[in-house]
Amino acid sequence: MSWPRQKQPRQPDKDFSPRGQLSGDSRPIGIFPNMLKQPKLILIDVDGTLVDSVPDLAFCVDAMMRELELPEHGEGKVREWVGNGVERLVRRALIGKLEGEPDDVLFRRAYPLFLDCYAHNTSARSTLYPGVREGLDQLRAREYVLGSVTNKAGQFTVPLLKDLGIYDDFAVVVAGDTLDKRKPDPEPLLYAAEQMGVSPANCLMVGDSVNDIKAARAAGFQVVCVPYGYNHGNDIREGNPDAVIDSLAHLDTLLQKAA
């Protein structure tokens, strides 16, 4: 099957509110009273934190559904299902809901179709969230060591980060298939810290979902979240991270106030 790679014009930067709706307010929000300490290593999630990848994922989900002669879902539904890797996304698309399992035969037909499409559309429509480039530049200027930990498979993670011009910002990238376990298990975070020679007590995780919070807590990391990502429609503040910032561009200011 040959999949079109329909490149679309990138949209201008927009501010996002906690529920992902457009907002004109770009001030930091939701800062919790937890006292942060200065980290040496900052690990950042990809999908929903650095990159809005749903447009490409939704394109491939719907292409897969058409090939299977099943109803398409559209970007809105797919946005609710992202966050646990593409295999889980495909399973959710086949049953049309967050929990449950599709027929095994149907899944074995569908999954290769999705992978083939996504290999040709990893970054065709995906964009950096507003403030990401600025935030990364600020953190590197202050000489924090930066890494990325994601549940996305490496065959998609590396091209996506490279295509969007941020791969070289990270000293370590741990993808969803780098190890046997993925977030919310703490192992990927601990692995990244070990690779950089930094103790968990001196590490910070930045993410958008409860999986990031659970992994950080289990690893002994501090955790800061953004409210605009993929948390299955739930307010990330309900997960009690150490802080919530509405843009990665505000992380530097937050850390300047840390002990």
DAGI-V12474 format. One record per residue. RES is the residue in one letter. PHI is phi in degrees with one decimal (none if undefined). OMEGA is omega in radians with two decimals (NA if undefined). NEAR is the number of other ideal C-beta (glycine too) atoms within 12 Angstrom. Layout:
BEGIN
RES:PHI:OMEGA:NEAR / RES:PHI:OMEGA:NEAR
END
This chain:
BEGIN
M:none:3.08:18 / S:-101.9:-3.06:10 / W:-100.7:3.07:25 / P:-69.1:3.04:15 / R:-111.4:-2.98:21 / Q:-85.1:-3.14:16 / K:-65.2:3.12:17 / Q:-113.0:3.13:16 / P:-60.5:3.09:10 / R:-72.1:-3.12:19 / Q:-83.8:3.09:15 / P:-63.6:-3.14:9 / D:-57.4:3.10:19 / K:-132.4:3.00:23 / D:-87.9:-3.11:26 / F:-121.0:3.08:32 / S:-89.7:-3.11:23 / P:-54.9:-3.13:26 / R:-95.8:3.10:21 / G:85.3:3.11:31 / Q:-85.7:3.14:14 / L:-65.3:-3.13:16 / S:-145.9:3.08:19 / G:-91.7:-3.09:12 / D:-97.1:-3.11:16 / S:-106.6:3.13:23 / R:-73.5:3.06:17 / P:-57.4:-3.13:25 / I:-131.2:2.90:26 / G:62.7:-3.14:29 / I:-72.1:3.14:25 / F:-88.4:-3.09:24 / P:-76.3:-3.13:10 / N:-56.6:-3.13:21 / M:-83.8:3.09:14 / L:-82.3:3.00:29 / K:-115.0:-3.12:19 / Q:-61.4:3.08:22 / P:-87.1:2.98:38 / K:-101.4:3.13:28 / L:-124.7:3.08:37 / I:-117.8:3.09:48 / L:-102.7:-3.04:48 / I:-127.0:3.06:50 / D:-68.3:-3.11:53 / V:-97.7:-3.04:50 / D:-66.5:3.12:51 / G:90.0:3.13:43 / T:-117.9:3.07:48 / L:-91.3:-2.94:46 / V:-128.0:2.93:44 / D:-88.2:-3.06:37 / S:-97.4:-3.09:46 / V:-58.8:-3.13:34 / P:-54.9:3.10:32 / D:-72.7:3.13:41 / L:-61.9:-3.14:46 / A:-66.2:3.10:34 / F:-56.8:-3.09:34 / C:-76.9:3.04:45 / V:-60.6:-3.11:44 / D:-69.0:3.07:30 / A:-64.2:3.09:34 / M:-62.1:-3.12:39 / M:-64.1:3.10:31 / R:-62.3:-3.13:21 / E:-63.1:3.12:23 / L:-86.7:-3.10:27 / E:59.6:3.09:12 / L:-118.3:-3.12:23 / P:-63.3:3.07:15 / E:-75.1:-3.08:22 / H:-107.9:-3.09:31 / G:86.7:-3.03:20 / E:-63.9:-3.09:23 / G:-60.3:3.12:17 / K:-66.6:-3.12:26 / V:-60.1:3.14:36 / R:-59.2:3.13:32 / E:-78.5:-3.01:31 / W:-104.9:-3.06:37 / V:-78.3:3.01:46 / G:134.4:-3.11:40 / N:-128.0:-3.13:31 / G:91.9:-3.01:33 / V:-73.5:3.10:45 / E:-62.7:3.12:28 / R:-65.4:3.10:31 / L:-61.2:-3.14:43 / V:-62.7:3.12:37 / R:-60.9:3.13:29 / R:-65.9:3.14:33 / A:-63.0:-3.09:40 / L:-69.6:3.11:32 / I:-103.7:3.07:23 / G:73.4:3.12:21 / K:-157.6:-3.01:16 / L:-71.1:-3.07:24 / E:-114.3:3.12:14 / G:121.9:-3.09:15 / E:-131.2:3.08:16 / P:-82.4:3.01:27 / D:-60.1:-3.07:15 / D:-61.2:-3.14:12 / V:-63.8:3.12:11 / L:-64.2:3.13:22 / F:-62.2:-3.13:25 / R:-65.6:3.02:18 / R:-75.7:-2.98:21 / A:-76.6:-2.98:34 / Y:-59.2:3.10:30 / P:-61.5:3.10:21 / L:-62.3:3.13:31 / F:-64.3:-3.10:42 / L:-59.5:-3.14:28 / D:-63.7:3.12:22 / C:-64.1:-3.06:34 / Y:-68.7:3.07:40 / A:-61.2:3.13:24 / H:-97.9:-3.05:24 / N:-139.7:-3.08:34 / T:-66.3:-3.06:37 / S:-135.0:-3.08:36 / A:-65.6:-3.07:30 / R:-124.4:-3.08:29 / S:-73.9:-3.12:38 / T:-137.7:2.98:29 / L:-69.6:3.03:33 / Y:-69.0:3.08:42 / P:-55.3:3.09:30 / G:89.8:-3.09:31 / V:-67.4:-3.12:39 / R:-62.3:3.11:23 / E:-62.3:-3.12:23 / G:-62.8:3.11:36 / L:-62.5:3.12:35 / D:-62.4:3.12:20 / Q:-62.5:-3.10:26 / L:-66.9:3.11:38 / R:-68.4:3.11:21 / A:-63.0:3.11:13 / R:-90.9:3.00:21 / E:66.0:2.92:16 / Y:-71.3:2.99:33 / V:-81.7:-3.08:27 / L:-112.2:3.05:40 / G:-141.3:3.11:43 / S:-131.4:3.08:45 / V:-128.3:-3.04:52 / T:-138.9:3.01:51 / N:-88.2:3.11:42 / K:-73.3:3.14:45 / A:-60.8:-3.09:30 / G:-60.6:-3.12:27 / Q:-64.3:3.09:18 / F:-104.7:-3.07:38 / T:-63.7:-3.06:39 / V:-63.6:3.09:27 / P:-60.7:3.14:27 / L:-62.7:3.14:38 / L:-63.1:3.12:34 / K:-68.7:-3.12:18 / D:-62.1:-3.13:25 / L:-90.5:2.99:32 / G:77.6:-3.12:19 / I:-123.7:-3.10:34 / Y:-58.2:-3.07:26 / D:-72.9:3.08:15 / D:-75.7:-3.00:31 / F:-110.5:3.10:33 / A:-79.2:3.11:26 / V:-146.6:3.07:29 / V:-128.4:3.10:37 / V:-111.0:-3.10:41 / A:-93.2:-3.07:34 / G:-67.3:3.12:35 / D:-114.1:3.07:22 / T:-66.1:-3.14:28 / L:-122.8:3.10:23 / D:-76.0:-3.08:10 / K:-117.8:-3.14:23 / R:-129.5:3.02:34 / K:-56.2:0.37:46 / P:-87.3:3.02:28 / D:-64.2:-3.10:25 / P:-76.5:-3.00:32 / E:-55.8:3.13:23 / P:-61.6:3.12:42 / L:-68.9:-3.14:49 / L:-66.4:3.10:31 / Y:-63.1:3.13:29 / A:-61.6:3.13:40 / A:-62.7:3.13:35 / E:-64.0:3.12:21 / Q:-60.4:-3.12:23 / M:-93.1:3.11:28 / G:68.6:-3.10:16 / V:-119.1:3.13:29 / S:-73.2:-3.14:17 / P:-54.4:-3.13:30 / A:-63.9:-3.13:17 / N:-108.8:-3.10:24 / C:-118.8:3.09:41 / L:-130.8:3.03:44 / M:-104.7:3.07:48 / V:-119.1:-3.10:53 / G:-150.7:-3.07:51 / D:-129.4:-3.01:49 / S:-134.7:3.11:39 / V:-64.8:3.06:31 / N:-62.0:3.10:43 / D:-66.3:3.14:49 / I:-65.6:-3.13:37 / K:-61.7:-3.14:25 / A:-64.2:-3.13:39 / A:-64.4:-3.14:42 / R:-61.2:-3.12:26 / A:-67.0:-3.14:22 / A:-86.4:-3.08:36 / G:82.1:3.10:20 / F:-91.7:2.80:41 / Q:-76.2:-3.12:38 / V:-144.7:3.06:46 / V:-121.7:-3.10:48 / C:-122.4:2.96:49 / V:-106.1:-3.01:49 / P:-95.6:-2.97:41 / Y:-101.9:-2.95:41 / G:-91.7:-2.97:44 / Y:-109.6:3.12:46 / N:-121.0:3.07:38 / H:56.5:3.07:30 / G:83.4:-3.13:22 / N:-94.9:3.10:23 / D:-69.4:-3.06:24 / I:-62.3:3.14:41 / R:-66.0:3.09:26 / E:-67.3:3.11:19 / G:-84.0:3.09:30 / N:56.6:2.96:21 / P:-69.7:3.13:38 / D:-69.2:3.10:34 / A:-161.8:3.00:37 / V:-125.0:3.09:36 / I:-122.6:-3.07:41 / D:-87.1:3.11:39 / S:-159.3:3.07:41 / L:-61.2:3.11:44 / A:-66.0:3.13:27 / H:-95.5:-3.10:33 / L:-67.0:-3.13:44 / D:-59.6:3.12:30 / T:-62.1:3.11:25 / L:-61.9:-3.09:38 / L:-72.3:3.07:29 / Q:-64.3:3.13:15 / K:-90.7:-3.10:19 / A:-74.8:-3.13:25 / A:-70.9:NA:11
END
